[in-house]
Each structure stands twice: as structure tokens, then as C-alpha cells.
Amino acid sequence: MIEAITSLLLLVGAVFTFAGSLGLLRLPDIFCRMHATGKSSTLGVSSIVLASFVYFTFSEVGMSIKELLTIVLWRTRDALFSGSCALP
């Protein structure tokens, strides 16, 4: 069951990352390209890290603090820089 959840999360992450790379190639201007790659890579990498966290938490190794810290730092970075375009 854990392998199925991990596989699904990895597949979702790969699809979002691939969609971002297609957006980088196909969209007309730099602002649309930045938006497509920023949003999709955030979702893609977050899904892949979450898959790693789920797999290693429920495997015989036990809970790994590295994945938890990666998720926390990734979300913190997104929260810090999400409003950077609104600054004067």
C-alpha cells in the first residue's frame, strides 16, 4: 500500500515537473514562462519530497528528519518569497 502511495506521488511530481518544462518551451513571454515553471516546479518537487518522506517513514528505516526538514525549508522559502512581487 505504501508503495502505491509513493508511486502515485512520484508520478504526480513528474507530471507537474514535465508540465513546467513544456510551459517553459511553449509560452510566449518571460513572465508567463516564470509563472509556469515556478508553480509547477513547486508542486512537482513538493510531491517528490513528500513521496520520499512517506516511503522512508513507513519503511524499516523509520522516520527520517532529513525529509521533514526539507519539506519545512521548502515551504518556508515559498512563504517568504511569495509576496516579493508586491513590494514597492
C-alpha positions as CSV (number, residue, x, y, z in Angstrom):
1,M,0.0,0.0,0.0
2,I,2.8,2.4,0.8
3,E,4.5,1.7,-2.5
4,A,1.3,2.6,-4.3
5,I,1.0,5.9,-2.5
6,T,4.7,6.6,-3.1
7,S,4.4,5.7,-6.8
8,L,1.3,8.0,-7.1
9,L,3.1,10.9,-5.5
10,L,6.2,10.4,-7.7
11,L,4.0,10.2,-10.8
12,V,2.2,13.4,-9.8
13,G,5.5,15.1,-9.2
14,A,6.9,14.0,-12.5
15,V,3.8,15.2,-14.4
16,F,3.9,18.6,-12.8
17,T,7.6,19.0,-13.5
18,F,7.2,17.9,-17.1
19,A,4.3,20.4,-17.5
20,G,6.5,23.2,-16.2
21,S,9.2,22.3,-18.7
22,L,6.6,22.3,-21.5
23,G,5.4,25.7,-20.3
24,L,9.0,27.0,-20.4
25,L,9.2,25.9,-24.0
26,R,5.8,26.9,-25.3
27,L,4.7,30.1,-23.5
28,P,5.3,33.4,-25.3
29,D,6.9,35.8,-22.9
30,I,9.3,35.7,-19.9
31,F,6.6,36.4,-17.3
32,C,4.4,33.5,-18.4
33,R,7.4,31.3,-18.5
34,M,8.5,32.2,-15.0
35,H,4.9,31.6,-13.7
36,A,4.6,28.2,-15.3
37,T,8.0,26.9,-14.1
38,G,7.6,28.4,-10.6
39,K,4.2,27.0,-9.9
40,S,4.7,23.6,-11.4
41,S,8.2,23.0,-10.1
42,T,7.0,23.9,-6.6
43,L,4.2,21.3,-6.8
44,G,6.4,18.8,-8.6
45,V,9.3,18.9,-6.2
46,S,7.0,19.0,-3.2
47,S,5.2,15.8,-4.4
48,I,8.5,14.1,-4.9
49,V,9.8,15.1,-1.5
50,L,6.6,14.0,0.1
51,A,6.8,10.6,-1.6
52,S,10.3,10.2,-0.2
53,F,9.0,11.2,3.3
54,V,6.1,8.7,3.1
55,Y,8.3,5.9,1.9
56,F,11.1,6.3,4.4
57,T,8.7,6.9,7.3
58,F,6.9,3.6,6.8
59,S,9.9,1.5,5.8
60,E,12.1,-0.3,8.2
61,V,14.5,2.6,8.5
62,G,11.9,4.7,10.4
63,M,11.2,8.4,10.3
64,S,14.0,10.5,8.7
65,I,14.5,14.0,9.8
66,K,16.1,15.0,6.5
67,E,12.9,14.7,4.6
68,L,10.9,16.6,7.3
69,L,13.5,19.4,7.3
70,T,13.4,19.6,3.5
71,I,9.6,20.0,3.5
72,V,9.8,22.6,6.2
73,L,12.5,24.6,4.5
74,W,10.9,24.3,1.1
75,R,7.5,25.6,2.5
76,T,9.3,28.4,4.4
77,R,11.1,29.6,1.3
78,D,7.8,29.7,-0.6
79,A,6.1,31.6,2.1
80,L,9.0,34.1,2.3
81,F,9.2,34.8,-1.4
82,S,5.5,34.5,-2.4
83,G,4.8,38.2,-1.8
84,S,8.1,39.6,-3.2
85,C,6.4,41.0,-6.4
86,A,4.0,43.1,-4.3
87,L,6.8,45.1,-2.6
88,P,7.2,48.7,-3.7
